[in-house]
Amino acid sequence: MQLEFHQVDAFSDRPFGGNPAMVYRLDAWLADELMQKIAAEHNLAETAFVVREGQGWHIRWFTPTTEVPLCGHATLASAYVLFEIYKEPVERLDFTCQSGPLSVSRDGGRLWLDFPAIVPSEIGVSLEVEHALGVEAIDVLGSNELFVVLGSEQAVLDCKPDMVALAKLPWLGAIVTARGTQHDFVSRYFAPAIGINEDPVTGSTHCCLIPYWSARLGKSNLTAYQCSARGGELFCRLEGERVKIGGNATLVASGTLRLG
């Protein structure tokens, strides 16, 4: 069996920026164990698999160690591949996934994710969280992710988590965020428990970040920057119970996986 794959740098308008994702368009689902092995072989933060279902697509995402319920950058990358490589003749792609319906629209050179808004709940600052992240927190909230607000953009840049301690906390990963100097807000995302020490640019965390910063800054249109080593810029809108996350994407590689 041979399968085509495409590697895309999501949330970047040039190679080697943003967050890389591997994309497979399949005719039918492979066994879960095989998809997990393929993701481990590529060893990127996420490998996405898409299968057509009716007029839309079913999408699943795997880190090198586990399947995850929601992933923004690999959805953006998948839409880019379907639009640009496979020439889907539409302006919006509809996806189903573990987390419900998603869509990606194209507007000029930019792609827009339509994701659910997630409002994190107050948890309160704890020494356990501050120790794991090595930070002094202003506020701590949570959903399926730990959400930690810091005092400045520099504090986000300086964050050096204890990955072993962080992996023991009862969340998928940890978002650290603060008001930005050149963008409305900045963030970083650490998820050692699912095999990702630091994700370069994370679309799904902005499901929480956009409602939080929209409420605090009193605006529904925001700009964001995930200040990892690769870095990525995101354009954000809060629309009721949905968030729109805009970004660019760049194809960097295509090839064939040979399975015997």
Secondary structure, 3 states (H helix, E strand, C coil): CEEEEEEEEECCCCCCCCEEEEEEEECCCCCHHHHHHHHHHHCCCEEEEEEEECCEEEEEEECCCCEECCCHHHHHHHHHHHHHHCCCCCCEEEEEECCEEEEEEEECCEEEEEEECCCCEECCCCHHHHHHHCCCCCEEEECCCEEEECCCHHHHHHCCCCHHHHHCCCCCCEEEEEECCCCCEEEEEEEHHHCEEEECCCCCCHHHHHHHHHHHHCCCEEEEEECCCCCEEEEEEEECCEEEEEECEEEEEEEEEECC
